[in-house]
């Protein structure tokens, strides 16, 4: 049973309209790829793709609003609107591909009238299914259609139905050839296996291990996006275990590989080494509503990335393993990872802030009121709390500091955390003080007292300034 949303209803309505028009004009047309897979798995498709015997020129001519974004490769986007919901449907012409000299796009394509020939070029068997949707029926009723009903209309030339039932990710044809065509498919194999909790077929996994080094040829943005999906779509731990097993982790995130075998003090980390601890955090990144913030997911992955470089064994009896400075080192390493993977400035800033502040919760019960309120001012503070909670649950399990911070944060009015300033530079000038570098120190002192609850009015703020900085008359 699938939920009905305005977006899903509009996307299906658009696909049905496109299928009908193509068929009415004498062309073969089917739903193709991921949408068929998701329907059979009882999942709501994100979108609906159409495969057809019509060439791109015909598709462009048949539909009034189109975008020839991939017409060279046989792909046209058809734009429409249903019940106020805009839709974009990918319409791809049946084709067979030539060589992929750039490891991403075919050098040339040859159109075909055979759907069986078309699916041979696709990546995995579960994505090579076609659905011959019955347009005479009133529609795909999300509440009553099930996998058994759908299977009767599926065209399966690659064994995708059997692999769906068995929970297997298997490359179509020769795995090495599929991955040589598009190196990113190696990461996609891991992502699909993690998302659906499937296993990767032995021959497919063997091909990934032998070709893992070629992932370096893929653009960093595409690698980043695949990794982000692994972290935020659910089963992130399974994804990173598979990345490790296939040899891809060493290629895309060698810094994370270094977490393996780095011991931790058992009195604080009974779970084991830093790699095990990190996997336990990733296991907590379960999908929900709203979606897991990508910055929180990357913060969870990288929060202890500085530990391998700062590991210090016990210096003697009674001492313990230490990681002095691991936060600062971790921020520097994570900054390089974010730069390499071309994160946006906003994303980088938040990921680094999560790493920089993840150890501060232990100090919250002893923080002055002003310090605690400034801590709460951190951008997207709930992400900081979520990371700390995961960190605790993946180690000692003690949530005392988390509970203290959450209770104070949720009970403290916003005007106490960010009160209206009692003084600005304008009032200081009016009081006779010369503008200059000292103003910053003065205003900070006033804010500190205000946050501590020691002063409440402008007059009290000026009295504080005079007592701490003396009288200063303008010349």
N, C-alpha and C positions, 0 to 999 in steps of 0.2 A: 504494500500500500504506500503510495507516494503522496506527499502533501501538495496541495494546489496553491500556487502563489500567482499574483498578477504577472510577474516576470516569466514564470515557467509556462503559464497559459499562453502568453503572447508569443514566446519563442516557438512553442509547438504550432500555434496557429500560423505563424509565418512560414514554418517549414512545410506544413500541409498545403498552404497556398502555392508555394514554390513547386512542390512535388506535382500538384494537380496541373499547374500550367505547363510544366515540362512534359508530363505524360499526354496532356491534351494536344500537344504539338508533335507527338510521335516519338518522344525520347524516353529512354529508360531513366528512372530516377528512384533512389533509395535513401533512407537515412543511413548514415555511415559512421563507423568509428566509435569514439568514446560515448556518445549518447546511447548507442545500442547496448554497449557493455553496461552502462550505468542502469539502464532500464531493466536489463536482465538481472542485475544485482539488487534491484529494488531501491536504487538511489535516484535522487532527482538530478537529471542532467543539467549541467550549467548552460549548455547551448545545444543546438541541433545542427549537425552538418549534413549536407546533401551530396551524394555522388551521382553523376549523370553521364549519359553518353553524349549530351550536347556539348559542343565546343565552347570555349569562353566567348567567342564572337557572338554565338547564338544566345548565350545567357545574357550578355550585355544588351542585346537587341530585344529580348523578350521582357525584360524588367526595367521599369522607368528609372529606378534609383539604385545605381550600382557603383561599386568601386573596384577598379581593376588592379587591386593591390598585388595580386600574384598571378596575373593572367599569363605571364611568361611560363609559369609552371602549371597552368590549367586551373587557377583558383580565382574566383570572383566573389566579392561580398555583395549581398543583396540587402538593401535597407528597406524597412517597412515599419508600420506602426499599427498596433492593435490595442484598442481600449486605452489609448493614451500612453501605452508602453512602447518605446522605440526598440527595434530589434535589428540585429545584423546576423545574417545567416551565411555561412561559408558554403559556396557551391563549387565543387571540384569535378573536373572532367575525368572520366576513366582514362588512365594513362599507364605507361610503363616508363621507367626512368633510365637514363643513360648513366655514365660514370659520374661520381661525386668527387671531383678533384679538390674541392675546398673543404671536404668533410662536413658539409651542411646542405648544399643545394645541388641538384642534378645539373650537369652541364647542358643537357638537352632532355626533352621529354617527347614521347611519341603517344599521341592519342589513340585510343582503342575503343571498340564497341563492346568489349568483354569485361563485365564486372569481375569475373574470376581472375583475369590478368591484372586488373587494377589492384586488387587486394594483396597481390604477391609483393608489391613494393612497400607495403605498410610495415610498421615496426614489430608489433607483437600480436600473437594470435587473438588475444582477447580484444584487440583494437581493430581486427580485420573482419568484423562481422557487418553484414548489411541487413537492413530491415525493410522488407517490402510492405510498407504501411498500407492498409486497406482504406483507401480514401472514400469508399462507399459507406463505411461505417460512420456513425455520428461524430466520432473523434476518439482520441486515446483517453479513456476514462481512468484518470490516475488512481481512483479509489477502488476500481474493480479489476483492472488489467493486472495480471501477474506474469511471472516468468514462463509458466506453462503456456499461457495464451500467446505470449510474444514469440516463443520458440517456433510456433507453427509458421510464422512469417519471416523467419531468419534465413538468410542465405549464408551458409558457412562453408567456405572453400579451404579453410586453413586449420580446422580442428579447434577453433576458438571456444565453442560451446563446451567441449570436454575439458579444456583447460580452465574455463570459468568454474565448472563444477569441482574440479580437483584443486583449485586454488593455486594455479601455476602461471608464472610469467615466462613465456617462451617466445623467442624470436621467430619470426616467419622465415622459413627456408634456412639458409646458412647464417648462423649468428654472426660470424666474423664479417660477412658481407653487409649485413644490416648495420653493424656498428662502424664499419669503414665508411658507409654512406653518410651517416650522421653520428659523430662521436657523442653527441649529447644523449643519444639513446641509451648509453650505458647508465647515466644518472637517472634517466626516466625509468629504466628497469627497476632500479632500487626504489624510486619514489612510488611506483605502482605497487610493488611488492609490500612496501610499508603501509601505504594507504589502505590496501585491501587485506592486509595481513596474509599475503600469499608467499609462496616460496619461489625462488628463481630456478628454472630448470637447469640441471647440471651442465649441459652443453652450453647453454646461454651464459651461465655464471663463469664457466671456464673461458669463454671467449672474452668476457669483460676483464677477467684477470690478465689475460695475455695482451689486451689492447688498452689497459687502463692508462698507460703513459700518454696515449694520444688525446686524452681529455684536455691536455695543456693547449691544444690547438683551438679549443672552443672559446668563444668570447667570454670574458669574465662576467659580463652582465647575465648571460644565459646560465652560467654555472651558479652565480649568486641566486638567481630566481629559482632554480631547481632545489638548491639547498634550503632556501627559505620555505618553499612548499613542503619539503620533508619535515621541517621543524614545526610548521603550523597546521598541517593537515591531519595530525594525529599519528600515533605510533612512531614518534621521533626516535625513541630508543632503538626500535627495530631497524629504522632507516640507517642509523649511524653504525649499528652492528654490521649491517650488510655492506655499508661503505667500507668498513674495515676489512671484512672478509673478501671483498672483491678487489682490494688494492686501490680503490678510488680515493679513500680518505687520505692516504699518503700523498696523493697527487694534488688534491684540491685544498686540503687543510693539514699540511704537515705539522703545524703547531699543535693541533689537537692530538695527533698521533703521539706526541711526546708526553701526554698525560698518562699513558700506559706504563704501569710499573713504578710510578712515583708514590712511595709509601707516605702515609699520613699518621699522626699520633693516634693510636687506637682509642685513647680516652675521649677524644673529640670526634673521631671518625671510625667507629667500629665497622663501617661498611667496607673498608678496604682502601685501595689506591685512588688517585685522583680521577682516573678514567672511570672506575666503577661509580664513584660519587657523581660524576657528570652524567653518566648514563641514567642514574637514578633520578636526577633532575629532569632529564629529557622525558623520562617515563611519565612525568606529571604534566606534560604539555598535551593534554587531551583537548580535542576540539569541542567547542561549545558555542554559546551565544552570549556576548559577542565573540567574534573570531579572536584567536590568540594574537596579541600584538607581535609583529615580527621583531621589534626591538627587544621585547621581553624574551622571546625565544632565543635570539642571538646572545642576549645577556646571560641566559642560563647556560648556553653552550660554552661561553668564553669567560665566565666569571672567575674561574681559577686558572686561566691560561698562563698566568705568571708563576705558578708554583714550580714547574720543572726547573726553571732557571734560578730559583731562589731556595731550592731544597738544601737544608742543613741537617745532617744527622745529629743524634744526641752527642753532646761533647763529653759526657761521662755519666756515671751512675746518678740517677735522679733527674737527669735532663730528658728532654723529649725532642722529637723532630720539630723543626721550625721552618717557617717560610717568611723570614723578615723581608719586608718590602715587596711582597708578591702582588699587592694591589697596584702599586705604582708601575712595576714591571709589566703587569697584566694589561694596564691601560695602554702602555706603549706598544705591546705586541698586538693588542686588539685594534689599535689605530692603524697599524700597518695592514692587518687583514681587511679592515673596512676600506682602506685606500685601494688595496689590490683588487677587491671585489666591486669597487666603485659604488659604494653606498652613497646615498645623498648626505649632505652636510647635516641635515636634521636627524637622519637615522644614525649617523656616526656619533653625533653628540649624545644622543640618548643611550646608545649601547655603552659608550665609554662612561657615562654618568652612572649607569647601573653597576658597572664593574668597580668604579672608583668608590662608591658609597655602600657596597654590599656588606662591609664589615662594621659599619657604624651603628647598626641596631643594638649591638651589645652594650653600647654606651648610653642608649636613650634613657634608662632609669636614672642616670647620674647627670644628665645634661641640664644646664640652666634652662629656664623657660625660654630665653631668647634664642639659645642654640637649638633647642628642640623645634621652635617655630620656624627657624630658618631651614632646618632639616626638612620640615613638612612643605616648605616652599619649592622643593626640587620639582622640576617639570615632570608631570605624569607620575606623581608620587605613588599612586596605587601599584604601578609596575615595580617600584622598589620594594614595596611590602610583599608583593607576590613572589619576587625573586628570593627574598629573605625566607619566606615561608617554605618554599621549595628546598632551599639550602638546608634549613633545619630538618625537614622531613627526610632528606637524603643523608643525614648524618646522625646526630644525637637524638633527634625527634623532640627536643625541648623547644616549645613554642612560647616560653615566657616572655622573651623580648619582643617577639612578634605581637603577642596579645597586648602587651603594654602599649606598644607604638600604635597599633590599630585602634585601641580604645581611646587613646588620647587624640589621635588624628580625627576619628569619626565624631568625637564629642566636642571638639574645639571649633567654635564658630569661625567662619572665614575671616571676619573682621578682626579677630584676635591674631590670626596668622599673618595677615597682610593689612594692618591698620592704616588708616589715612595718616600720612606723616604730620607730625605736630609742627615741624619747621621745614622750610626750604631755604635755599640760598637767598631768596628775595627778603625773607624776614631777617636773616642775619645781616644783610646789607642795611636794611632799615634800622636795625639795632646798632649800627655804627661799626660793623666789622668789615675789614678789607677783603674783597674777593681774592681767593688764592687756594693753594693746595690744602691749607688747613681746614677749609670748609668740609672736605670729605670726612676728615677725622671728627669734626664737630657734629656733623649730621649723623655719623655712625654712633657716636656716644648717645645722642638723643634717641635714636631708634632702639639702641640696646636698653636704655632705661624704660622706654615705652613698652617694649616687648616683655620686660621683666615686671611690668605693672607698677613701676616706681613713680612715674609721672603720667599725667592724663590731659594736660592742657598746654597751650602755647606759652602761657606765662610761666608755668613750671619748667618748660623746656628752656626758655631763655634764662631762668634762674640757674638751671644746671650748667648752661654754657658759661655764664659769668663766673660760677664757682670753680669750674674746671679749667677755663681758658682765660679768665680775667676780662677786664674791660678793654675794648679796643675801639678807639674812636677814629672815624674816617678823617683823612687829611684833606 
